[in-house]
Amino acid sequence: MKQFFGMSQRGNLTEAVSGLSRPQLIMLFSNGEQFEAHVNELEKLYPGVPSIGCIGMSYDTKVVEKGVGVLAFYDGVSAAANVLEQVSVMPVKYIARLEEDVKRVNGASNDTICIDLCAGNDACVLTTIHSVLKRRNISLVGGTGDAGKVSANGKIYEDAVAYALVKNQGGRVKAYKENIYHQLKNHRFVASQTDKANYVIGALNGHPARQVYQDILHITEQEITTQTFKNPFGKLNGDDICIVSIKEVRGNALTCFRQVNDSDVLVLLELGDYKETVKNTIRKIQEDFPRISAVFSVNCLFRYLLFNQNHYMQEYLDDMRRLGKHAGFVGYGEHYNNRFVNQSMTCVVFE
């Protein structure tokens, strides 16, 4: 299989798809002003080709912040694209679509990936999708787009998740997740007074969550929303840690970017040597895949902002380029199998 990525910093879709012929799956990453027009135009240019899309930044060797990026797979791919609707209420209502698509591509654990672009309610969506994918042990990589909109096969949907099943006819596929944080000392908390619907943590170990966070890190209330770049929470999930980013302060509580429930065990994390972590990820992928056709990744917006602040983003893209064809998009939350995480990178590698 092969991967194509084209971009236009000024939002010209014709420029972005220049040189793309006979795609077997297309992913569109557009801006809020042109998303609808781009979806319609893309369908006219490549009628009947499975496609998904969202509003968000994309990248290969450079970042497209406000224009348009188009990523496509061709020459050795079987793909199906579709959508689950009403994700805030009952995405399982549409699960038969995913079941049929899995059968259509004849997906298997070693050669098939599900890529999803979500408009919200990520944790519920991932649980729903995983109920189907786990039957064949198919992995998932994806993320959340902006403005609550996604597209699938030339149509725009709100309150939905667009997904693509991609079968590599020429080799294996494998999903990865990268975490650049580790636990800070022995800080460990039990969450309480949570509001699951609004992702609010009211208390940690019985004390106001805002005050606990401030006292440990010796910061002002105004610094909390930027301090999360260096010190997010971590939610224990077996041997793994799911990163929980802080969104804003709400009185004495903290609003996060993912759900935390009463009695969940959290730890406080700190930023590690992210450059070395990236290099380790690259080494691991190269060990697993001596021959790489393509890499598709999803990087968190907070990682993007952190890397930019530290003048590392371009170096990061250059490092990832060592894997070969690498492209992806910047999400508001990252998906890895049935897990919804923050401040992470997830990716799929095609042999």
N, C-alpha and C positions, 0 to 999 in steps of 0.2 A: 504494500500500500504506500501511498504518498500523501503528503500534507501540503496544502497551499495556504499562504497567508498574504492578503493584500490590504492596503490601508489608504485612506485619504484623510489628511489632517483637516481639510476644508469640507469634508462631508460629501464628496463626490463619489457616489457608488460605482459609476462606470469606471472611474479611475481605480477604485479599490479592487474590482474584479478583473482588471486587465490581465489577460493571459490565462484566466481560469476557463478550462474547457472540460466537459464531461464529468462534472463533480458527482459524487455518489451520496454525499451529505454536506450541507452547508450550515455554518453557524454565523449569525449576524450580531455584531456588537455596535450599536448606534448611539446617538445622542437623543435627548428628550424632544428636541424640536423637529427632528427629521425621522424619527423612528417609524411612524406610520407610512410615510412616503417611501422609505427604504425597504420596508417589508413588501409593499406593493410592487415596487420596481424590481426587487430581487426575484419575486415570483414570475414576473413577466420575462425576465432574462433567462431564468432556468425553470420553466414550468414543469411541475411534477416531481422535481428533485426534493427529497426529504430535507426539511430545514427547521431550525429552531433559532430563536434570537431573543435579545433583551437589550435594555438600555444600560450601558456601562463602558468603561475604558477597556482597551485591549492592547496587546503588545506582541511583538516578536523581538527584533533587535532594538526597537524604539517603542515608546508608549504613544497611543492615540488617545488623547484626553477628551476631545470634543468633536472629533470627526466621525469616521466610520471604519471598522475593521471587519474583514470577512475571512473566516477560516473554513477550509474545506478539505475533505478526504476524498481521494479518488484512486483508481487503478488498483483494485484488489480489496474492496470493501463491500459488505452487505449492510444496509442500514434501514431503519424505520424511525420515523419521527411522529410524535403525537402529543397530546395534552391531557392532563387530569384537571378538571374544573372544580370550582367550589372548594378550594383547598382550606378556606377558613371554616368551612362547615362540615363537608363530608367528601373528601377526595376519593374515598374507597368506593363511592358510587360509580366511578368511572374506571375501576380497576380492570374490567374486562378488556379495555383497550390495550393495556400493558401486557396482559396475559396473551392476547392474540399476537402482539408485536414480537414478544419473546419467541413464540412458536414460529412466526414468519421468518425471522432471521436465523432460527435454529441456534439460539445463543448457548454458549457453553462457558464454563468458568475460566478456561485457559485462553480463550480467543475473543471474548466479548466484553464490552464495557457499556454501562448506561451513563450517559452524560445528561445532567438536568440543569435547567435554568428556572429558578423559582421566583414567585412574586410575593411569598410570605408564608407564615405558619410552617416554617421549615421542618421542625421536629416531627410534626404530625405527618407531613408529606413524606419524609424519609421512612418513617415507620410503615406507612402504607405501601410505598414502592418496594421496600425491603421484603415485605410479605410475599411478593412475587419473585423477586430476584434470588432470594435465599434458596428457593427450590432447585435452582441450577447453580447456586453459588457464584452468581455474576456480581462483580464489583460495581460500585457507583462513584463517580466524581462529579462535582457540580458546585453551584453557588447561587446567590441571590442577586438579582438585577435591581435596578433603580425604578422608582415611580410606580411600582405595583403592576407592571405590564410585562408580558412575554409574548412571543410569537411562535407559531408552529404552522408550517406548510402554507405560508402566505396569509395567515389570519392572525389578528391581534386578540389577546385574551387578558382579562383582569382576573385577579383572585384565582390564579391557575399556576400549574407547573408544566413547562414544556420539557420533553425528554427525547433523547435520541438513543437508540440501541445500535451499537456499532460493532460489527463482527469483522475481525481482521482475517482475511482469507490467506494471508501469507505468513502467519506466525502468531506468537503469543501476545497477550496484553497483561499489564499489571498496574494496579493503583498504588499510590504512595501518599503519605501525609508527612509534612515536615513541621516540627515544633521548635522554635528558637528560644523557648523559655524553660526554666527549671524552677524547682521549689525554692522559695526564700526562707532560709532557716527552718524552723519547725512550726511555722504559723499554720494552724489548722482550725477550721471553724465548722460549726453546725448552723445552717441557715434556718431562720424562722421569720414569721410575720411576712411571708412572701405573697406576692400577687402574681399568680402564674400567667394570667391573661396579659398583664402589662410588663412582665419580666422584671418585677421589683423585688429587691432584697431589703426587708425592713430591719432585720437584726442578725448579728453574728455572735454566737455564744451568748445570746441574751442581751447584748448591748447594741445600741444604734449602729447600723452598718456604716454610715458615713463617718461617725466618730472613730470607730475601730480602724478604718482604712487610713484616716488622717493621722491618728496617733502613732501607728506603726511606722508610717513613712515620713512623718514630721513635715506635712505639707498643709497648705491652706485649702479651703473648700474650692476656691477658684482653680486650683491646680489639678484637681481630681481627674477631670476628663482628658487631660493630656498625660497625666501620670500613668494612665492605663496602658499607654504605649510601652512603658517599661515594666509596669507591675499590674498585669491583669490577674483575675482569679483563675483558678483551675478547678474543674469539677471532676472528682475521681470517678472513673468508669472502668472497673476492674484494674488491670495493670496500666491502663492508659489514662491520660489526663486531657479532658476537653477544655480548651481555653474559653473563658467567659470575660468579654470586654465590658467595661463600664461605659454607658451611654451618657448619663447625666445624673445630677443630684436632685433628689425629690425630698425636700425637708431633711429629715434625718435618715432617709432611705437612699438606696442607690438603684437606679434603673439600668438594666444591662441589655445587651444585644441578643441574649439567648435566655431561655427559661431556666429558672432555679426554683426548686420546690422546697417546702418545709422538710427539714431533717436531711437534706442533701449535705454531703461533706465537701467542703471547699478548702483549698489551700491557696496561699498567696504565692504568685510566681514572680520571677525577675528575669530580665533579658539576659541571655547568655551571649557567647561569641557567635553571632549570627553568620559571619563570613565563614567561619570554620564549619558551622552546621550545614551551610549550603554546599560547601566542598565535599562534606561527608555524604550528603544526599546524592550528589553527582557521582561520587566514587561507587556508592552502593548500586545505583542504577547501571553504571557501566559494567560492574561485576555481574549483575543479573542479566544484562542484555549486551553481549558483544556486538550485535548488529541492531541498530535502532533506526526505524523508519520515521517516527514522529513522537513528539511529546506535547501533550496539551495540559496546561496547568491553570489553576485558579488561585490567585493571590488576594489576600484580604486587603481591603482599603487601608486598614490601619498599618499593615506591613508596608504597603506602598508609601504611605505618609512617613512612616519611620525611616524607610530606606532613602526617601527623598531628603528628609531632614539631615541625614548623615551622609549625603552625597554618594550613596551606594547603588541607587537604582540602576544606573547604566552599567555599572560593573557587574551587578547581579544578572542582568540580561545577557551580558557578554559571557559570563561564567556558564549560564544555562545553555548558551549557544554551543558550548563544547559537546553537548549531547547530540547535536545535529539539528534537525528541524524542530524548533521549539516556539510555541505561541500559546497565548491564553488570554484571560480577561481578569479584571479586578472586580471582586465580588464584595457584597456587604455581609457575607457569611459564607462559610465553606462547607461542602458536603463530602463526607468520606464514608462510603457504605451506608450504614444507618445512623451515622453521627453528624450532628450539626455543630460545627466548631467556629470559633472566632480567631482572628489574628494568626492564621495558619496558612500553609500552602498545601493544596492537594493536586495531584497530577496523575495522568495515565500515560504509560509508555507503550508504544506499539513496536513489536519486533519487525 
